[in-house]
Amino acid sequence: AMPSAVAVHPAPDADAKDATPKSEASKPPKPPSISYFKLFSFSTTFEKLLFLCGCGGGVVQGVSQILMIITFGEAFDFAAAGSDVRDMVWKAVAEFLRLAAIAFVSGAIQSGCTQGFAELQRGRIRKAYFQAVMRQDIAWFDVRTAGSLPSRIQNDIEVMCLGIGDKAGMLSLNLTMFISGFAFGFERGWRIALAMILCVPLMGIGAVIMGKAMQDIQGEAQSWYNQAGAVAEEVLFAIRTVVSFGAERKELERYSALLHPAR
């Protein structure tokens, strides 16, 4: 009797498996994005009022900056008109001192309130982050490098606190300067202001493109730094084994290869 035929399946080609580009296979996944207002979910009512006070200080400081520019221009107008230079100088100095005092106080309120709000959120967010990590299943840790978690927690919290802290105050300052500048411009010379406003769409498009590019670059670089930190922690934890096998150069090359895409 003839032996029964056995279907023989060829083994998967190792070369075909390695045909995937290394850069695509090792490229870290892009993290999902959330709403900006989700960052305030850990804050209390008092802390939100503190944040609003900081933004209000940025608004006052932005208006004072525009008023300084107007005062400086009026001083030159008085000098060109042949008025008494001494009186003009004293009036301009007194006005600048008043505006400088307002800008100093409002700037201190802006910086102190926003940074204080961020510091209050830092510890609470770090605790919630750690609790969320501890609640994950074992399968969640199987697809992530345990060594990169401490550095990722630290870096993510730092970016979050920067976004709800000093950067938020600077946003209120710059936005107020932009709006109040055009408001005073239309009030004093609407023709020139109307001509200048034609450049706003181009500036806005450029700012959006640059912001999106910086966000993508920062997110990708952060992922590579997390992987490099995991390698460094792994090597330092088993440094005796690495030295006994003489693998210092190999581990250094592995660490440098992860750092290279982030540069």
MARDONU-309178 format. One line per field, with one value per residue: x negated, y negated, z negated of N, C-alpha, C, O in turn; residue number from 1. Coordinates in steps of 0.2 Angstrom, whole numbers, plus 2048, in hexadecimal, padded with zeros to 3 digits. Layout:
% MARDONU-309178
n_x = [X:...]
n_y = [Y:...]
n_z = [Z:...]
ca_x = [X:...]
ca_y = [Y:...]
ca_z = [Z:...]
c_x = [X:...]
c_y = [Y:...]
c_z = [Z:...]
o_x = [X:...]
o_y = [Y:...]
o_z = [Z:...]
pos = [NUM:...]
% end
This chain:
% MARDONU-309178
n_x = [7FC:7FE:7F6:7FF:801:7F9:7FB:7F0:7EB:7E2:7D5:7D6:7CE:7C0:7B9:7C3:7CB:7C3:7C3:7CA:7C9:7BD:7BE:7CC:7D1:7CC:7D1:7D8:7E9:7F6:7FB:80C:816:81E:82B:827:82D:82F:824:826:82E:82A:829:82F:83C:837:82A:82D:832:826:81E:826:824:816:816:81E:815:80B:813:814:807:804:80C:806:7F9:7FC:801:7F6:7EE:7F7:7F6:7E8:7E8:7F0:7E8:7DE:7E5:7E9:7DC:7D9:7E2:7DE:7E0:7DE:7CF:7CA:7D6:7DD:7D4:7D4:7E2:7E3:7DA:7E0:7EC:7E6:7E1:7EC:7F3:7E9:7E9:7F6:7F4:7EA:7F0:7FB:7F5:7EE:7F9:7FE:7F3:7F1:7FE:801:7F6:7F6:803:7FF:7F6:7FD:805:7FC:7F7:804:808:7FD:7FF:80B:808:7FF:807:810:807:804:810:811:812:808:805:804:7F8:7F0:7EE:7E8:7D9:7D2:7C8:7C9:7D4:7D2:7CB:7D3:7DF:7DA:7D7:7E3:7EB:7E4:7E5:7F3:7F5:7EE:7F6:802:7FE:7F1:7F1:7FF:802:7F9:800:80C:807:800:80B:814:80C:80C:81A:81D:814:818:825:822:81B:825:82D:825:81F:827:825:817:817:820:819:80E:815:817:80C:80E:814:80A:800:807:809:7FC:7F8:800:7FB:7EE:7F0:7F6:7EC:7E2:7E8:7EA:7DD:7D8:7DF:7DB:7CD:7CE:7D2:7C8:7BE:7C3:7C2:7B4:7B0:7B6:7AD:7A1:7A4:7A6:799:791:797:793:784:779:77A:779:76C:765:767:761:768:76A:767:770:77D:77C:77C:789:791:78D:792:7A0:7A1:79E:7A8:7B0:7A9]
n_y = [806:7F5:7E8:7DB:7CB:7BD:7AD:7A1:792:784:77D:76D:760:759:74E:748:744:73B:731:726:715:70F:703:700:70B:709:6FD:6F3:6F3:6E7:6DD:6DB:6CC:6C0:6B5:6A4:69F:6AA:6AB:6A4:6AB:6B0:6A6:69B:690:684:684:683:676:670:672:66B:65E:65D:65D:651:648:649:643:636:632:633:629:61E:61E:61A:60E:607:607:5FE:5F3:5F0:5ED:5E1:5D8:5D6:5D0:5C4:5BE:5BC:5B3:5A7:5A4:5A0:5A8:5AB:5AC:5B6:5C1:5C4:5C7:5D2:5DA:5DC:5E2:5EE:5F4:5F6:600:609:60E:613:61D:625:62A:631:63A:641:647:64F:658:65D:663:66C:675:679:680:68A:691:696:69F:6A8:6B2:6B9:6BD:6C6:6D0:6D5:6DA:6E4:6EC:6F0:6F7:702:709:70F:71E:72D:72F:723:71E:727:723:717:70E:711:709:6FD:6F6:6EE:6E3:6DF:6DB:6D0:6C7:6C5:6C0:6B4:6AD:6AC:6A3:698:694:690:686:67B:679:677:66B:663:664:65E:651:64E:64F:645:63A:63B:639:62D:624:624:61E:611:60D:60C:602:5F7:5F6:5FC:5FF:603:60D:616:619:620:62B:634:63C:645:652:659:659:661:66D:671:672:67D:687:688:68B:697:69F:69E:6A4:6B2:6B5:6B4:6BE:6CA:6CA:6CA:6D7:6DF:6DB:6E1:6EF:6EF:6EC:6F7:701:6FC:6FD:70B:710:70A:710:71D:71D:724:730:72C:726:732:739:731:728:71A:711:716:713:706:702:706:6FE:6F1:6F3:6F2:6E5:6DD:6DB:6D2:6C6]
n_z = [800:804:7FB:7F2:7F9:7F3:7EF:7F1:7EA:7EE:7E4:7DC:7E4:7DE:7E3:7EA:7E0:7D9:7E3:7E1:7DF:7D3:7CD:7CE:7C7:7BA:7B6:7AA:7A4:7A7:79A:794:794:789:783:77F:774:76C:764:759:750:744:73B:72E:729:724:729:737:737:733:73E:748:743:745:753:755:750:75B:765:761:761:76E:774:76E:774:781:77F:77B:787:78E:786:788:795:796:78E:797:7A1:79B:799:7A7:7AA:7A5:798:786:781:775:76C:774:772:764:762:76A:764:757:75B:760:755:74D:756:756:748:748:751:74B:73F:744:74C:742:73B:746:749:73C:738:743:743:736:736:73F:738:72D:734:738:72F:72C:739:73B:732:736:742:73F:738:742:74B:742:742:74E:759:75A:767:76C:768:76E:77B:77A:775:766:760:766:760:754:759:763:75C:754:75E:766:75C:759:766:766:75B:75F:769:763:75B:75B:769:76C:765:76D:779:777:775:782:78B:786:789:797:79A:794:79A:7A7:7A5:79F:7AA:7B4:7AF:7AF:7BB:7C8:7D5:7D7:7CE:7D4:7DF:7D9:7D4:7DE:7DF:7D5:7D7:7DE:7D4:7CB:7D1:7D3:7C5:7C1:7C8:7C4:7B7:7B7:7BD:7B3:7A8:7AD:7AF:7A2:79B:7A1:79F:791:78F:794:78B:77F:782:783:776:76F:774:76E:760:75F:762:758:74D:74F:74F:74B:751:75F:75F:75C:768:771:778:779:784:78D:787:786:793:796:78E:793:7A0:79E:799:7A4:7AE:7A7:7A7]
ca_x = [800:7FA:7F7:803:7FD:7F8:7FA:7EA:7EB:7DB:7D4:7D6:7C7:7BD:7B7:7C9:7CD:7BE:7C3:7CE:7C4:7BC:7C1:7D3:7D3:7CA:7D3:7DD:7F0:7F7:800:812:817:824:82C:823:831:82E:81E:829:833:827:829:834:83F:832:824:82F:832:81F:81C:829:820:810:818:820:80E:808:817:813:800:804:80F:801:7F4:7FF:802:7EF:7ED:7FA:7F2:7E2:7E9:7F2:7E2:7DA:7EA:7E8:7D6:7D9:7E7:7DB:7E2:7D8:7CC:7CA:7DC:7DE:7D0:7D7:7E8:7E1:7D6:7E5:7F0:7E3:7E0:7F3:7F4:7E4:7EB:7FB:7F2:7E6:7F5:7FF:7F0:7ED:7FF:7FE:7EE:7F2:804:801:7F1:7F9:808:7FC:7F2:803:808:7F7:7F8:80A:807:7F8:802:810:804:7FC:80D:812:803:805:817:811:811:801:804:802:7F1:7EC:7ED:7E4:7D3:7D3:7C3:7CA:7D9:7D1:7C9:7D9:7E4:7D7:7D7:7E9:7EE:7E1:7E8:7FA:7F5:7EC:7FC:807:7FA:7EE:7F4:806:801:7F6:805:810:803:7FF:812:816:808:80E:820:81D:810:81C:82A:81F:819:82B:82F:821:81E:82A:822:811:819:823:814:80A:818:816:806:80F:815:804:7FD:80A:807:7F5:7F7:803:7F7:7E8:7F2:7F8:7E6:7DF:7EC:7E8:7D6:7D7:7E2:7D7:7C7:7CF:7D3:7C1:7BA:7C5:7BE:7AD:7B0:7B7:7A7:79C:7A6:7A5:792:78E:799:78F:77E:774:77B:777:765:762:767:75D:76D:76B:767:777:782:77B:77F:791:794:78C:797:7A7:7A1:79C:7AE:7B3:7A5]
ca_y = [800:7EF:7E4:7D6:7C5:7B9:7A6:79E:78B:781:779:766:75E:754:748:744:741:735:72C:720:710:70E:6FC:701:710:707:6F6:6F3:6F1:6E0:6DD:6D8:6C5:6BF:6AE:6A0:69E:6B0:6AA:6A0:6B0:6B2:6A0:699:689:67F:685:680:66F:66E:672:665:658:65C:65B:64A:644:648:63E:62F:631:632:622:619:61E:616:607:605:605:5F8:5ED:5EE:5E9:5DA:5D4:5D4:5CB:5BD:5BB:5BA:5AD:5A1:5A2:59F:5AE:5AD:5AF:5BC:5C6:5C5:5CA:5D9:5DE:5DD:5E7:5F4:5F6:5F9:606:60E:610:618:623:629:62D:635:63F:645:64B:654:65D:661:667:671:67A:67C:684:690:695:699:6A4:6AD:6B8:6BC:6C1:6CB:6D5:6D8:6DD:6EA:6F1:6F3:6FC:708:70C:713:725:72F:72F:71C:71E:72B:71F:711:70F:70E:704:6F6:6F3:6E8:6DD:6DC:6D8:6CA:6C3:6C4:6BB:6AE:6AA:6AA:69E:693:692:68D:682:675:678:675:664:65F:664:658:64A:64C:64E:63F:635:63B:636:626:621:622:61A:60A:60B:60A:5FC:5F1:5F5:602:601:607:614:61A:61C:625:631:638:641:64A:659:65C:65B:666:674:673:674:683:68C:689:68E:69E:6A3:69F:6A9:6B8:6B7:6B5:6C4:6CF:6C9:6CD:6DF:6E2:6DA:6E6:6F5:6EF:6EC:6FE:705:6FA:700:712:711:709:715:724:71A:729:735:728:726:738:73C:72C:725:713:70E:718:710:6FF:701:707:6F8:6EC:6F4:6EF:6DE:6DA:6D8:6CC:6C0]
ca_z = [800:804:7F5:7F3:7FA:7ED:7F1:7EE:7EB:7ED:7DE:7DE:7E6:7D9:7E6:7EC:7DA:7D8:7E8:7DF:7DD:7CC:7CA:7CD:7C1:7B3:7B5:7A5:7A6:7A6:795:795:792:785:783:77A:76D:768:75F:753:74D:73E:738:72A:72B:722:72E:73D:736:733:745:74B:740:749:75A:755:750:761:769:75F:763:776:776:76C:779:787:77D:77B:78E:790:783:78B:79C:794:78C:79D:7A5:798:79B:7AE:7AB:7A2:791:781:781:76E:76A:777:76F:75E:763:76D:75E:752:75E:761:74E:74B:759:754:742:749:755:746:73A:748:74E:73C:73A:74B:748:736:738:747:741:730:738:742:733:729:738:73A:72A:72D:73F:73B:72E:73A:748:73C:736:749:74D:73E:743:754:759:75B:76E:76D:766:773:781:778:772:75F:75E:768:75D:750:75D:766:757:752:764:767:757:75A:76B:764:756:762:76D:75F:756:75E:770:76C:764:773:77F:776:777:789:78E:785:78D:79E:79B:792:79F:7AD:7A2:79F:7B1:7B8:7AB:7B0:7C3:7CA:7DC:7D6:7CA:7D9:7E4:7D6:7D2:7E4:7DD:7CF:7D9:7E0:7CE:7C7:7D4:7D1:7BE:7C0:7CB:7C0:7B0:7B8:7BE:7AD:7A4:7AF:7AE:79B:799:7A4:79B:78A:78F:795:785:77B:784:781:76F:76D:775:769:75A:75F:762:751:748:750:751:74A:757:765:75F:75D:76F:775:77D:778:78A:791:784:787:79A:796:78B:798:7A6:79C:799:7AB:7B2:7A3:7A8]
c_x = [7FC:7FB:7FB:7FF:7FE:7F7:7F5:7EA:7E4:7DB:7D4:7CF:7C5:7BB:7BD:7CB:7C9:7BF:7C7:7C8:7C3:7BF:7C8:7D5:7D2:7CD:7D9:7E4:7F1:7FD:806:812:81D:825:828:826:831:829:821:82E:830:827:82F:837:83A:82D:826:82F:82B:81C:81F:826:81A:811:81A:81A:80B:80C:815:80C:800:807:809:7FB:7F6:7FF:7FB:7ED:7F0:7F7:7EC:7E3:7EC:7ED:7DF:7DE:7E9:7E2:7D6:7DD:7E4:7DD:7DC:7D6:7CC:7D0:7DE:7DA:7D3:7DD:7E7:7DE:7DC:7EA:7ED:7E2:7E7:7F4:7EF:7E6:7F1:7F9:7EE:7EB:7F9:7FB:7EF:7F3:7FF:7FA:7F0:7F8:803:7FC:7F3:7FE:805:7F9:7F8:805:802:7F7:7FE:80A:803:7FB:807:80D:802:801:80F:80E:803:80B:817:810:80A:800:802:7FB:7ED:7EA:7EA:7DE:7D3:7CE:7C5:7D0:7D8:7CF:7CF:7DE:7E1:7D8:7DE:7EC:7EA:7E4:7EF:7FA:7F3:7F2:801:804:7F8:7F1:7FB:806:7FE:7FB:80A:80D:803:806:815:812:80A:815:820:819:814:822:828:81D:81F:82E:82B:81F:820:827:81C:812:81C:81E:810:80E:818:811:808:811:80F:800:800:809:800:7F4:7FA:7FE:7F1:7EA:7F3:7F1:7E2:7E2:7EA:7E1:7D4:7D9:7DE:7D0:7C8:7CF:7CC:7BD:7BC:7C2:7B7:7AC:7B1:7B0:7A1:79D:7A4:79D:78F:791:795:787:778:774:778:770:762:762:763:762:76E:76B:76E:77D:782:77E:787:794:793:791:79E:7A7:7A0:7A3:7B1:7AF:7A7]
c_y = [7FA:7EB:7DE:7CF:7C0:7B2:7A3:796:788:77D:771:764:758:74E:744:741:73A:730:726:71B:70F:708:6FC:705:70D:700:6F7:6F0:6EA:6E0:6D9:6D1:6C5:6B7:6AB:6A0:6A4:6AF:6A7:6A5:6B1:6AC:69F:692:684:67F:682:679:66C:66D:66C:65F:657:65A:653:646:643:644:637:62D:62F:62B:61D:619:61A:60F:603:603:5FF:5F2:5EB:5EB:5E2:5D6:5D2:5CF:5C4:5BA:5B8:5B4:5A7:59F:5A2:5A6:5B0:5B0:5B5:5C2:5C8:5C9:5D1:5DD:5E1:5E3:5EE:5F8:5FA:600:60B:612:615:61E:628:62D:632:63B:644:64A:650:659:661:665:66D:677:67D:681:68B:694:699:69F:6AA:6B3:6BC:6C0:6C7:6D1:6D9:6DC:6E4:6EF:6F4:6F8:703:70C:710:71A:727:72E:728:71B:722:728:718:713:70C:709:6FD:6F3:6EE:6E2:6DA:6D9:6D1:6C5:6C1:6BF:6B4:6AA:6A8:6A3:697:690:68E:688:67C:674:675:66D:660:65F:65E:651:649:64B:648:639:635:637:62F:622:61F:61D:613:608:609:603:5F6:5F0:5FC:604:605:60D:619:61D:621:62B:636:63E:646:651:65C:65E:660:66D:676:675:67B:689:68E:68C:695:6A2:6A3:6A4:6B0:6BA:6B8:6BC:6CA:6CF:6CC:6D4:6E2:6E1:6DF:6ED:6F5:6EF:6F3:702:703:6FD:708:714:710:70E:71C:722:720:72E:732:728:72D:73B:737:729:71E:710:710:714:708:6FD:702:701:6F2:6ED:6F1:6E8:6DA:6D8:6D2:6C6:6BC]
c_z = [800:7FE:7F7:7F4:7F4:7F0:7ED:7EF:7EA:7E7:7E0:7DF:7E1:7DD:7E8:7E5:7D8:7DE:7E6:7DD:7D6:7C9:7C9:7C7:7BA:7B2:7AF:7A7:7A4:7A0:796:792:78E:785:77E:774:769:763:759:74F:746:739:734:72D:72A:727:734:73C:736:73A:749:749:744:750:75A:754:757:766:767:761:76B:778:774:771:77F:785:77D:782:790:78C:786:792:79B:792:792:7A1:7A2:799:7A2:7AF:7A8:79C:78C:780:779:76B:76D:774:769:75E:766:768:759:755:75F:75A:74C:74F:757:74D:743:74C:750:742:73E:74A:748:73B:740:74A:742:736:73D:745:73B:731:73B:73D:72E:72D:739:735:72B:733:73F:737:732:73F:745:73B:73D:74B:749:73F:74A:754:75A:762:770:76D:76B:779:780:774:76B:75D:760:765:758:753:760:762:755:758:766:762:758:760:76A:75F:75A:766:769:75A:75A:765:770:76A:76A:779:77D:777:77E:78D:78C:788:794:79F:799:797:7A5:7AB:7A2:7A6:7B5:7B5:7AD:7B8:7C6:7D1:7DB:7D3:7CF:7DD:7E0:7D4:7D8:7E3:7D8:7D2:7DB:7D9:7CA:7CA:7D3:7CA:7BD:7C3:7C7:7B9:7B1:7B9:7B7:7A8:7A6:7AE:7A6:798:79B:7A0:794:78A:790:78E:77F:77C:782:779:76C:76E:76F:762:75A:75F:75B:74C:749:752:750:74F:75D:765:75F:764:773:77A:77C:77F:78E:78E:785:78E:79A:793:790:79E:7A4:79B:79F:7AE:7AE:7A4:7AE]
o_x = [7F6:801:7FA:7FA:803:7F2:7F5:7EB:7E1:7E0:7D1:7CB:7C9:7BC:7BD:7CE:7CC:7BB:7C6:7C4:7C8:7C1:7CB:7DA:7D5:7CC:7DE:7E4:7EF:802:806:80F:822:821:826:823:833:829:81D:831:834:825:835:834:83A:82A:822:82E:829:819:81C:825:818:80D:819:81A:808:809:814:80A:7FC:804:809:7F8:7F2:7FE:7FA:7E9:7ED:7F7:7EA:7DF:7EA:7ED:7DD:7DC:7E9:7E1:7D3:7DC:7E7:7DC:7D6:7D9:7CD:7D1:7E1:7DD:7D3:7DF:7EA:7E0:7DC:7EC:7F0:7E2:7E7:7F6:7F1:7E5:7F1:7FB:7EE:7EA:7FA:7FD:7EE:7F2:801:7FC:7EF:7F8:805:7FD:7F2:7FF:807:7F9:7F6:807:804:7F7:7FE:80D:804:7FA:807:810:803:801:811:810:803:80C:81B:80D:806:7FA:7FF:7F8:7E7:7E5:7E9:7DD:7D5:7D0:7C2:7D1:7DB:7D2:7D0:7E1:7E5:7DA:7DF:7F0:7EE:7E5:7F1:7FE:7F4:7F2:804:808:7FC:7F2:7FC:809:800:7FB:80B:810:804:806:818:816:80B:816:823:81B:814:824:82B:81E:81F:831:82E:81E:81D:827:81B:80F:81B:81F:80D:80B:81A:811:804:80E:80E:7FD:7FD:808:7FF:7F0:7F8:7FE:7EF:7E6:7F1:7F0:7DF:7DE:7E9:7E0:7D0:7D6:7DD:7CE:7C4:7CD:7CB:7B9:7B8:7C0:7B4:7A7:7AE:7AF:79E:799:7A2:79B:78B:78D:794:785:774:76F:775:76C:75D:75D:763:760:774:770:771:781:787:781:78A:799:798:793:7A2:7AC:7A2:7A3:7B5:7B1:7A4]
o_y = [7FA:7EA:7DB:7CE:7BF:7B1:7A3:794:78A:779:770:765:753:748:73E:73B:736:72B:721:71D:70F:708:6F9:704:70F:6FD:6FA:6EC:6E8:6E3:6D4:6D0:6C8:6B3:6AE:6A0:6A4:6B3:6A7:6A3:6B4:6AD:6A1:68F:67F:679:67F:675:667:669:669:65A:652:656:650:640:63E:640:633:628:62B:628:618:613:616:60B:5FD:5FE:5FB:5ED:5E5:5E6:5DE:5D0:5CC:5CA:5BF:5B4:5B3:5B0:5A1:599:5A3:5AB:5B6:5B5:5BA:5C8:5CE:5CD:5D6:5E3:5E6:5E7:5F3:5FE:5FF:605:611:618:61A:623:62E:633:638:641:64A:650:656:65F:667:66B:672:67D:683:687:690:69A:69E:6A4:6B0:6B9:6C2:6C6:6CC:6D7:6DF:6E1:6E9:6F5:6FA:6FD:708:712:713:71C:722:72D:727:717:721:729:714:718:706:705:6F9:6ED:6E8:6DD:6D4:6D4:6CC:6BF:6BB:6BA:6AF:6A4:6A2:69F:692:68A:68A:685:677:66E:672:669:65A:65A:65B:64D:643:647:645:634:630:633:62B:61C:619:619:60E:602:604:5FF:5F1:5EB:600:60A:60A:612:61F:623:626:631:63C:643:64B:655:662:663:665:672:67C:67A:67F:68E:693:691:699:6A8:6A9:6A7:6B5:6C0:6BC:6BF:6CF:6D5:6CF:6D7:6E7:6E5:6E1:6F0:6FA:6F2:6F5:706:707:6FF:70A:719:714:70F:71F:725:720:730:735:729:72D:73F:738:728:71B:70B:70B:712:705:6F8:6FE:6FF:6EE:6E8:6EF:6E5:6D4:6D2:6CF:6C1:6B7]
o_z = [7FD:7FB:7FD:7F1:7F2:7F4:7E7:7F5:7E5:7E6:7E6:7DB:7E0:7DA:7E8:7E6:7D6:7DD:7EA:7D9:7D2:7C3:7C4:7C4:7B6:7AC:7B0:7AB:79F:7A1:79A:78C:790:788:779:76E:763:75D:754:74A:742:733:736:731:72E:729:738:741:738:73C:74D:74D:746:753:75F:757:758:76A:76C:764:76D:77C:777:772:782:789:77E:783:793:790:786:793:79E:794:793:7A5:7A5:79A:7A3:7B3:7A9:799:78E:77D:778:768:76A:773:767:75A:763:767:757:751:75D:759:749:74C:757:74C:740:74B:750:741:73C:74A:749:739:73E:74A:742:733:73B:746:73A:72E:73A:73D:72C:72A:73A:738:72B:733:742:739:732:741:748:73C:73D:74E:74C:73E:74B:74F:75D:764:775:770:76C:77D:785:771:76A:759:75E:766:758:752:761:764:755:757:768:764:757:760:76C:760:758:767:76C:756:75C:767:775:76D:76B:77D:782:779:780:791:791:78B:797:7A3:79D:798:7A7:7AF:7A4:7A7:7B8:7B9:7AE:7BA:7C7:7D3:7DE:7D4:7CF:7E0:7E3:7D4:7D7:7E6:7D7:7CE:7D9:7D9:7C7:7C7:7D1:7C8:7B9:7C0:7C6:7B7:7AD:7B6:7B6:7A4:7A2:7AC:7A4:794:797:79E:791:785:78D:78C:77B:777:77F:777:767:76A:76D:75F:754:75B:759:747:744:756:754:752:761:76A:763:765:779:780:77E:780:791:791:786:790:79E:795:790:7A1:7A9:79C:7A0:7B1:7B1:7A2:7B0]
pos = [1:2:3:4:5:6:7:8:9:10:11:12:13:14:15:16:17:18:19:20:21:22:23:24:25:26:27:28:29:30:31:32:33:34:35:36:37:38:39:40:41:42:43:44:45:46:47:48:49:50:51:52:53:54:55:56:57:58:59:60:61:62:63:64:65:66:67:68:69:70:71:72:73:74:75:76:77:78:79:80:81:82:83:84:85:86:87:88:89:90:91:92:93:94:95:96:97:98:99:100:101:102:103:104:105:106:107:108:109:110:111:112:113:114:115:116:117:118:119:120:121:122:123:124:125:126:127:128:129:130:131:132:133:134:135:136:137:138:139:140:141:142:143:144:145:146:147:148:149:150:151:152:153:154:155:156:157:158:159:160:161:162:163:164:165:166:167:168:169:170:171:172:173:174:175:176:177:178:179:180:181:182:183:184:185:186:187:188:189:190:191:192:193:194:195:196:197:198:199:200:201:202:203:204:205:206:207:208:209:210:211:212:213:214:215:216:217:218:219:220:221:222:223:224:225:226:227:228:229:230:231:232:233:234:235:236:237:238:239:240:241:242:243:244:245:246:247:248:249:250:251:252:253:254:255:256:257:258:259:260:261:262:263]
% end
